[in-house]
């Protein structure tokens, strides 16, 4: 083989001797640091659900129930006009319940892994419930306790400097 690549002879190896390059090899990119060193970018931010997708899924659920009613009534042999009036009444009732927010309660237990937006909405609700149970305010900043302690310490050092009781060598 050329350039010392591959077998010297393909005889007895069970191969044709053809050498291919490795397409799965990932080349290193010299673009600097792979991760940002900015503290704000490292903080956890939960995924925000898309409201339009959630609304679409809820309306789709309403139409599914309406279709099931229509199918059941057609199997029973009900008149077409009666089917239309019953399905319209059910659709109105379900859409009004949806607007009032009765049909919007989602829990993570009944959701599948592909329902990303529903899972995100349920997780945000769960986090808010947990935060309120622990008495944590919504504008709580991580590490704010240490900032308060530093501010108190700095204020104490300033007062000691003013009084002249603090040494310069610290």
C-alpha positions as CSV (number, residue, x, y, z in Angstrom):
1,X,0.0,0.0,0.0
2,X,1.1,3.5,-0.5
3,X,2.3,5.8,2.3
4,X,2.4,2.9,4.8
5,X,-1.4,2.9,5.1
6,X,-3.3,-0.4,5.2
7,X,-2.1,-3.9,4.6
8,X,1.1,-4.6,2.8
9,X,-0.8,-7.2,0.8
10,X,-4.5,-8.1,1.0
11,X,-3.8,-11.8,0.5
12,X,-5.3,-13.9,3.3
13,X,-6.9,-11.0,5.1
14,X,-10.4,-11.5,3.7
15,X,-10.5,-7.9,2.5
16,X,-10.1,-6.2,-0.9
17,X,-7.3,-4.1,0.5
18,X,-9.1,-0.9,-0.3
19,X,-8.5,1.7,2.4
20,X,-11.2,4.2,3.2
21,X,-10.9,7.3,5.3
22,X,-12.8,7.5,8.6
23,X,-15.8,9.7,8.0
24,X,-16.8,9.5,11.6
25,X,-13.6,11.2,12.8
26,X,-14.3,14.6,14.3
27,X,-11.7,17.1,13.6
28,X,-10.6,19.5,16.4
29,X,-11.6,23.1,15.9
30,X,-9.4,25.8,17.2
31,X,-11.9,28.4,18.0
32,X,-10.9,29.2,21.5
33,X,-12.9,28.2,24.6
34,X,-15.8,25.8,23.9
35,X,-17.9,27.3,26.8
36,X,-18.7,30.8,27.8
37,X,-17.1,32.0,31.1
38,X,-20.0,34.4,31.6
39,X,-21.7,33.7,34.9
40,X,-25.2,34.7,33.7
41,X,-25.0,32.2,30.8
42,X,-24.2,29.4,33.2
43,X,-27.3,29.9,35.3
44,X,-30.1,27.5,34.8
45,X,-33.0,28.9,32.8
46,X,-36.0,26.5,32.4
47,X,-37.3,26.0,28.9
48,X,-40.3,28.2,28.2
49,X,-43.2,26.4,26.5
50,X,-44.6,27.7,23.2
51,X,-48.1,29.1,24.0
52,X,-49.3,28.6,20.4
53,X,-48.4,24.9,20.4
54,X,-50.0,24.4,23.8
55,X,-53.2,26.1,22.6
56,X,-53.2,24.0,19.4
57,X,-52.9,20.8,21.4
58,X,-55.8,21.8,23.6
59,X,-58.0,22.6,20.6
60,X,-57.0,19.4,19.0
61,X,-58.1,17.5,22.1
62,X,-61.5,19.3,21.9
63,X,-61.9,18.3,18.3
64,X,-60.9,14.7,19.2
65,X,-63.7,14.5,21.8
66,X,-66.2,16.1,19.3
67,X,-65.2,13.5,16.6
68,X,-65.6,10.7,19.1
69,X,-69.1,11.9,19.9
70,X,-69.9,12.2,16.2
71,X,-68.6,8.7,15.5
72,X,-70.6,7.2,18.4
73,X,-73.8,9.0,17.3
74,X,-73.3,7.8,13.7
75,X,-72.9,4.2,14.9
76,X,-76.2,4.6,16.8
77,X,-78.0,5.8,13.7
78,X,-78.9,9.3,14.9
79,X,-80.2,11.8,12.3
80,X,-77.4,14.0,10.7
81,X,-79.0,17.3,11.9
82,X,-79.2,16.0,15.5
83,X,-75.5,14.9,15.2
84,X,-74.5,18.4,14.1
85,X,-76.4,20.1,16.9
86,X,-75.0,17.8,19.6
87,X,-71.4,18.1,18.3
88,X,-71.7,21.9,18.0
89,X,-73.1,22.1,21.6
90,X,-70.2,19.9,22.9
91,X,-67.6,22.0,20.9
92,X,-69.0,25.2,22.4
93,X,-69.0,23.8,25.9
94,X,-65.4,22.5,25.7
95,X,-64.1,25.7,24.1
96,X,-65.7,27.8,26.8
97,X,-64.2,25.5,29.5
98,X,-60.9,25.9,27.7
99,X,-61.1,29.7,27.7
100,X,-62.0,29.7,31.4
101,X,-58.9,27.6,32.1
102,X,-60.6,24.5,33.4
103,X,-59.1,22.3,30.7
104,X,-55.6,23.7,31.0
105,X,-54.3,21.8,34.0
106,X,-51.4,19.7,33.0
107,X,-49.5,17.4,35.2
108,X,-46.2,15.7,34.2
109,X,-47.5,12.3,35.1
110,X,-49.8,11.8,32.1
111,X,-47.4,13.3,29.5
112,X,-45.2,11.5,27.1
113,X,-41.5,12.4,26.4
114,X,-42.4,13.9,23.0
115,X,-44.7,16.4,24.6
116,X,-41.9,18.8,25.3
117,X,-44.0,22.0,25.7
118,X,-46.5,20.4,28.0
119,X,-43.7,19.0,30.1
120,X,-42.0,22.4,30.3
121,X,-45.3,24.0,31.3
122,X,-45.9,21.3,34.0
123,X,-42.3,21.8,35.3
124,X,-42.7,25.5,35.6
125,X,-45.9,25.1,37.5
126,X,-44.3,22.5,39.8
127,X,-41.3,24.8,40.4
128,X,-43.6,27.7,41.3
129,X,-45.6,25.5,43.7
130,X,-42.3,24.3,45.3
131,X,-41.0,27.8,45.5
132,X,-44.1,29.1,47.2
133,X,-44.1,26.1,49.6
134,X,-40.5,27.0,50.7
135,X,-41.3,30.7,50.9
136,X,-38.8,31.8,48.2
137,X,-39.7,35.0,46.4
138,X,-39.9,35.1,42.6
139,X,-37.1,37.6,42.3
140,X,-34.7,35.6,44.4
141,X,-31.1,35.6,43.0
142,X,-28.8,32.7,43.5
143,X,-26.0,33.6,45.9
144,X,-27.7,36.8,47.1
145,X,-27.2,35.7,50.8
146,X,-23.4,35.9,50.2
147,X,-23.7,39.3,48.6
148,X,-25.6,40.6,51.7
149,X,-22.9,39.2,54.0
150,X,-20.2,40.9,51.9
151,X,-22.0,44.2,52.0
152,X,-22.4,44.0,55.8
153,X,-18.7,43.1,56.2
154,X,-17.6,46.0,53.9
155,X,-19.9,48.4,55.8
156,X,-18.4,47.2,59.1
157,X,-14.8,47.7,57.7
158,X,-15.7,51.2,56.5
159,X,-17.0,52.2,60.0
160,X,-13.9,50.7,61.6
161,X,-11.7,52.7,59.2
162,X,-13.5,55.9,60.0
163,X,-13.1,55.3,63.7
164,X,-9.4,54.5,63.2
165,X,-9.6,51.0,64.8
166,X,-8.7,49.2,61.7
167,X,-5.0,48.5,60.9
168,X,-3.6,49.3,57.5
169,X,-2.0,45.8,57.1
170,X,-5.4,44.0,57.3
